[in-house]
Amino acid sequence: MTDRDPFAEGERAARERIPAEANPYLDGSDEHALWAAGHEKVARAIEASESEGS
């Protein structure tokens, strides 16, 4: 068993500008949902800072 954290992996993917469609987990799985939530959290923060002109 690995100590993977899908939420943290999704956050990292968003910071690296990897698209949400690249979610490596099976659609419908808990891991897929966690990865997507992490990605969305960071992607929203990035979009917000870009829209502020920062």
Backbone torsions as a table, in degrees:
resi	resn	phi	psi	omega
1	MET	NA	133.6	180.0
2	THR	-97.0	161.7	178.9
3	ASP	-100.5	46.7	179.8
4	ARG	-74.4	143.4	177.6
5	ASP	-119.4	97.3	-176.8
6	PRO	-56.9	-35.9	179.6
7	PHE	-62.8	-48.5	179.1
8	ALA	-64.8	-36.1	177.3
9	GLU	-64.2	-39.5	177.2
10	GLY	-65.3	-40.4	176.5
11	GLU	-60.7	-46.8	-179.1
12	ARG	-62.1	-41.7	179.6
13	ALA	-61.0	-42.6	179.7
14	ALA	-65.0	-41.3	178.0
15	ARG	-62.7	-31.4	179.7
16	GLU	-88.2	7.6	178.5
17	ARG	63.2	29.5	174.6
18	ILE	-82.2	129.2	-175.8
19	PRO	-66.5	152.7	-179.9
20	ALA	-59.4	-28.2	179.9
21	GLU	-65.9	-13.2	-179.6
22	ALA	-85.6	9.0	178.7
23	ASN	-51.2	120.1	-174.3
24	PRO	-81.5	-6.0	-174.7
25	TYR	-93.6	156.0	-179.1
26	LEU	-61.6	125.1	179.2
27	ASP	-55.6	131.2	-178.9
28	GLY	97.0	-12.3	-179.6
29	SER	-83.3	160.6	176.5
30	ASP	-60.3	-39.8	-179.1
31	GLU	-63.7	-38.9	178.3
32	HIS	-61.2	-44.8	-179.6
33	ALA	-64.7	-41.6	179.3
34	LEU	-65.4	-44.4	178.5
35	TRP	-59.4	-46.4	-179.5
36	ALA	-62.5	-39.6	179.6
37	ALA	-65.7	-42.5	177.2
38	GLY	-64.0	-42.7	179.2
39	HIS	-62.0	-46.5	-178.3
40	GLU	-63.0	-40.4	179.9
41	LYS	-57.6	-49.9	-177.9
42	VAL	-72.3	-41.3	-179.6
43	ALA	-59.8	-41.2	178.1
44	ARG	-64.1	-42.2	179.4
45	ALA	-63.5	-40.7	178.8
46	ILE	-64.6	-46.4	179.0
47	GLU	-60.8	-41.3	-179.6
48	ALA	-63.5	-43.9	-179.0
49	SER	-69.4	-34.3	177.8
50	GLU	-70.0	-35.3	-179.3
51	SER	-73.1	-21.5	176.2
52	GLU	-81.3	-9.3	-179.2
53	GLY	85.0	13.7	-179.5
54	SER	-81.6	NA	NA
